[in-house]
Amino acid sequence: MDLYVLTICALAVQVKSGDQKENVATGKPTSLQSTESSHASDLAVDGDPDTFTLSQVSITPSWRVDLERVYNVDAVSITNRPDCCPEKLNGAQIHIGSSKSGNPRCAVVSAVPVGGTFSYSCHGMQGRYVSVFIPGEGKQLALAEVQVFGKPAENVAIGKPTSLLSTESSHASDLAVDGDLNTFTLSQVYTTPVWRVDLEMVHRVDTVSITNRPDCCPETLNGAQIHIGSSQIGNPRCAEVSVVPVGETYNYSCHGMEGRYVNVFINGEGKQLALAEVQVFGKPAVIPTPTPAPTTPTIAPPPPPPPLTLLVSGRTVVLVREQLSWYDALLHCRSLYRDLASLHSPEKQLEVGEALLLRGANTAHVWLGLRRRMLSSVWYWMNGEEMDHSSWEGGRPRYHEIPGTSACGAAANMVQFLWSDRHCKEQLNFLCYTDDDPDYSPVQFTITYARI
């Protein structure tokens, strides 16, 4: 087997500021597993092209510099080692991103002479880490000096409007975008707390940085999800947060996801969400202007009517006339109100049906907090109340007769207000409770959009 040696004389990261260029990699933390004696990893960022770091022979040796913040990198310059073996650098790859591994590639190195310096354009790639590695078995990586040029990435979330339902005193939602890592927003303990920032226009998001609270309890952030999109809820997921130490900042690559809203939430019952800082790095998305039709212009659909408030047996119920799936309706109710409505008596059911006829939903059915257990015929209310009556169309759910009928419950928009089991992705209006109930014990439910 042939033995190949990867040699990089110099790797430096530079930042352009007007006509000035700053090497932002100089003196920054570096790593290279299993270095040869007297060839430590930081020799690639010491500014001296006569010294170089050198790995032991291994499988895919990888060197990395931590720039300690997110940059838009325009170019990376590689200087080959000054003593010998220039061809060993051929095939080395330069990767940039906000994860320690698995980032996008900027360039592949080829034919750098002994002691020579070649520059590679990265076109504003965004990231905190710059990695250089050579793939394959029996490789050896040497780096004398590397230079990278770019600008600090802009945090587009700072000072933007935020929301978090039911915050603790002195822990308002905007403390997560104030630029101060010693303050933090904190929700009360309830089901699926959701924090949201409105970027005020659609952005293409490359990185989201999450800073945990600075005082205690870092584990309460474990399992938090980051979602990005142009709706206030129900957007695609960028990443899941796990094990961020007290006061530490972790970066999550979102690979250019587009959206106006960034949500951070924890699924489940009895959760409390704390965020010291949420930084969002990206650029405004370029939205192409559609070519107008030669004949009749396209008319945008009108916005949904505002919610209507109903009083049912002394309790406040809100009819939300936005059309959402059952999963999105559940998250909407639990984040903005209390829960999807549960009607556990015939009297309440009749009263709601009459109120809807007078006030008006704009879909033929409306979602309730009614759910069937998967792979069974047992139905239950999402607020934890027992189901002591039923009002199914035809006397029972269609699930008994039609295999595969979905597992979410809605009610017909008519006087009888009869129930129907429907496909959970159907877009319907829905009913939410708003008031506190001392007996409220919601069913813990993890929302996944792969379900039927």
N, C-alpha and C positions, 0 to 999 in steps of 0.2 A: 504494500500500500504506500502510495506517495504521501509524504508529509508536507503540508502547506503551512506557511507562516503568514499571518495577516499583520501588516505593518501600517500604522498610521502615525505620521510624525507629529502632527499638530491638529487638535480639534478645538476651535474657539467659536464662541457665540458673540456676535456684535449686534448692538442696537443702534439704529440710525436716529439721530436727533438733529434735524436740519442737515448741515453738512458734516456734523460730527458723528463718529462711529465709536460705540463703546462695546467692548467685549464683555458681555454679561456673564460669561462662563468663568472668567478668571476668579480663582479662589473659591468657587462654589463647590458644594459637596459632590463627590464622585464615588463610583463603585466599579469594581472589576473583580470577579471571583477568581481566586487562586492566581495571584500575581507572582512573577519571578522576583527573586531577591533584589532589592534596591531599585525596583521599577514599580513603585506604588501608583495607584490609579490617578492621584491628584497631579502627577507630573504632566498630564495632558492639558492641565489648565493653569500652569504656573507661569506662562508667558515666555518660557525658555525653549526654543526649538532644538537645542542641543541635548535635552533630556527627553526621555519617553517612558511611558508605562508599557508593560509587557505581561501578557497573560501566560500561564502555563498551557501546554498543549491539551486541548479538551474538545468537547463537542459544542459547537456554536458559542464561542466565547463572546461575551457582551459587555461593553463599557457604557456607563450612563452618567450624565451630569444632571443634577437637580438645580434648575434656575431659580427655585424658591418662590416663583410666582408665574402666572401664565403670560406668555409672550405670543405676539404674531411674528413668526420667524420668516424673514425674507430670504436669507441665504446662510449656508454653512460652508466654511472653508476648511479643507483637510490638508495638512502638511505631512508628507511622508517622512519616515525615519531618516536620519542623516547618515547612516553608516553603510547599509547594504539592503539587498533583497527587495527592491521596489515592487516587483511583480506580486509579492505576497499580499499587497493591499487590494489587488484586483478583486472585484466582486463584493467588497464590503458594502453594507447597507446602512443608510442614515434614516432613522425613524424619529418622528416628533409627535408628542401628544401629552395628555394629562394623566395617563396611567403609567405605571412603572414598566409595563410590557404590553405587547399587542397593539402598539400605536401605528398610525398610517405611515407609509414610506415617503420620504422626500426624494431620495436619489440613490443610485448605485455607483460606487466609486470604481474608476478604471484608469489604469496607465498614468499614475502619478510618479514622476521621477524621484530619485533619491533626494531628499531635502526639499522637493518641490511642493508648491501649494496650489491646489485647485479649489475653485469655488463652485457650489451647487445651489441653484435657485430653488427656494421652497415656497415661493408665491404666497407668503403670509400665512403659512400653516400655523395653527394655534396649539400651544401646549406648554407644559411646565418641564417636561423631561426631553432631553435629546439623547438618543441611544445610537451607538455604532456597534455593529456586530457582523461577523462573517459566518454564514450558515455552513454546516457540514461537520463531518467527523475528523478528528486529528488536526484541528486548526489552532493557530496561535495568533493572538491579536496584539499589535503594538501601536501605541498612540503617542506621538511626540507633542503635537499641539493641534487644536481644532478651534476655529472661530465661527461664530454664528451671528448674523445681523438681523435685527428686527426692532419691533416696538412693543412696549408693555401693552397687553390686551386691555380693552376698556370693559369695566364692570357695568353692564347696561341696566342692572337692577337697582343700583344705589339711588335712594330717594324716590323710587317709584311707588305708586299706590299698592297697599297690601291689605290682606284681611285674614283674620283668625277668629272664629266664633268662640265666645266665652273665654277671654284671656284672664289670667290672674292679675291682681292689682299691680300696677307699676311695671307690667311686662307686655306692653302694647305690641301689636303685630309689626309695626314699622321699625322696631329695634333690630330686626333681622336684616335691614337694608340701610342702616345708619353709618356703616363703615367703622363701627366701634366693636371690637371683639370682646370687650369686657361687659357689654350689655347683652341681654337676650330676651326674646319673646317666649311666653310660656302660656300654654292653654290650661284650662281646667281639665279635670279628669272626666272624660266621657267617651262615647263610642266614635271611633274613626275621626279624630281631630284633623282638620285640613287647613294648612297655611297656603296662601296664594299671593303671588306678586304679578301685577299687570304691567307689562313692558310698554304698553300704550301703542304699540305697533308690532307687526309680525317680524320676528327675528329668526335668523338661522343660527341656532345655538350649538356651539362646539363643546363647551365645558360648563358644568355647574360645580361650584365649590361649596361645601357644607362645613361650617364651623360649629362644633358642639359647645354646649354651655360651659362656662369657665369654672363653675363652683363644685359640681358633684354629679353623680348619677349618670355617667355616660351611657350606660346600657339601655336607658329609656329611649334612645334614638335608634337602637338596633331594629332593622326591618322597615324603617321608613322608606317610602317610595318617592321618586322624583318623576313627575309627569309633565310633558310639554305639549302644547297645542293651542288652537285658536278658540276653544270652548272653555268655559270656566270650570267644567268638570268633564270626566270621561275621555281624557286625552291619552295618547300613547305614552308608554313608560320609557324613560331614559335609563334609569338605574335603580338599584336597591341599596340603601345605606346599611353598612354593617361595621360594628366595632370601631367607632371613632373615639379616641381617648378624650379626656377632659380638656377643653380648650384647643383641641387640635383641628386642623383643616384638612379635609380629604377632597380630592378632585374626581369628578366623574365625567367621562367623555360621552357626549351625546351625538357626535358624528353629524353635525349639521341639521339636526331636527328643527323643523319650522314651527313657530307658534308665537302667540302673544302672551300666553299665560304659562307660568311655571308654578306647579303645585307640589308641595311636600306634605305627605300625610302618612299616618300609621293606621293600618287596618286593625279592627278588633275592639272589644269591649274593655272599658276601664283603662284607656290609654291617655298619656299626657305627652304633648309635643313641645320640646324646647329647642330653639334655634338661636345661636349667637349671631351668625351671619350667613346669608345665602348670597353668593356672588354668581352672576350669570355672564358668561363671556361669549360674544357672538357679534354678528353684524346684521343690520336691517336686511330683510329678505327683499330681493328684487322680484316684484310681482308683475308678470307680463300683462300688458294691456290687451284685452281680447279684441280681435278685429270685429268691428260692428257688422251685423248681418245686413245684407243689401236690402232687405225688405223690412219686416216688422222688428223693431228693437226688442231685446230681451228685457222683461220687466222683473226686477228683483222681488222675491216673495216678501210680503210684509212681515215685520217682527211679530213674535207671539204676543197675544193680548196679555195684559198684566194679571198677576194672580188675584183670585177672589177669596175673601175671607167668609167662612160660614160658621155659624154657631150651632153646634149639635149637642143636645143634652148637657148644656152648660160648658162644653169643651170647644176650643177653637180649632177649626179645620181649615186648611188652605187648599183651594183648587189651583194647581199650577198648570197653566194652559200652554206650557212649552211641551213639545212632543219628544219624549226620551224613551230609551229602552228601560226595562224594569231595573237593571243593575244601576244605570245612571240615575234613575228616579230615586232609588234607595240612597245612593251617595248624596244626591241633592238634598233630600229631606234630612238626612242625618248631619249634614254639614251646615245647612242654612236654617233648618227648623228643628224638628225633634226626631221624627221617624215617619215612614210610610204609614198611612192610616190603617188601623185595625178596627173592624166593626164586629164586636162580639155579642151583639143582641139584635133581634129583628127590629126593635123600635129604632135603634140608631140607624140601621140600614134603610128603613123606610124614610126617616127624616132626611138623610143625606140624599136619597133618590129624589125626593120632592124638591129639595133645595137646588139640586143640579138642574132640574127641569126649569126652575124659575131663573137661575143665574146663567147656566149654560156652559158645558164643556164643548170643545170643538173637535173631539174625536168620539167615535161610537162607543168606546169603552174607556175606562180610566183605571190605572194601576192602583192596586191596594197592597198592603203589607202582607200578602198571602202567598205562601210558598209551599211546594211539595218536596218532601225529602227525596233525594235522588235514589232511583232504583226501588222505590216503594210507592204505595198509594196513600201515605199519611200526609195530610196537609196541616200547616200551623201558621200562627200569626207571628210576624217579625218582632213585635213588641213584647213577646213572652207570655201573652195572655192565652188562656185555654180556649180551644175552639169548641164551644158548647152549642152551636147551631150551624146550619149550612143553608145556602140559598142558591144552589147550582142550577143553571139552565138545564132543563131536562131531568132534574133530580139528582144528577151526579156529574163528576168531571168527565170530559171527553176522553181522558187518559185511559179509562176502563175499556173503551171501545176502539180507540185509534192508537196503536203502538207508536211511540215517538212523539206524541203530543207533548208540548212543553210544560214546564213546571212552575210557571208564574201565574198568579191570579189577578184578574181584572173584573170589573163590574160593568154591566151594560148601562149606558146613559139613558135610562128610562125609569118610569115610576117604580117598577118592581126592583130595579137595581140588582138583577140576578148575576151571579158569579159565572165566570168562564175561565178555564185554564187555557193560556195562550203562549205563543212563542215569546221567550223573554227578550228577544231583540226587536220585537214590534215597537214602533214609535207611538206612544200614547200620552195623553194628559195623565195627571196623577194627583192623589190626595195626600197631604202631609198634616200630621199633628204639630202644633206649635207650643202647647202649654206643658208645664211640668206635671208629672204624675208620680206620687210617692210610691206607687206599686210598679213603676216602670222598670222592666228587667229585659232589655233587648236581647234578641238572639244574635250571637256573634256570627258574622258572615263575611268570609273573605271573597272580595269581588274579583272574579277572573272573567275575561271577555271570551274565553274559549268555550264557556258553557253554553248549552242550548237555551 
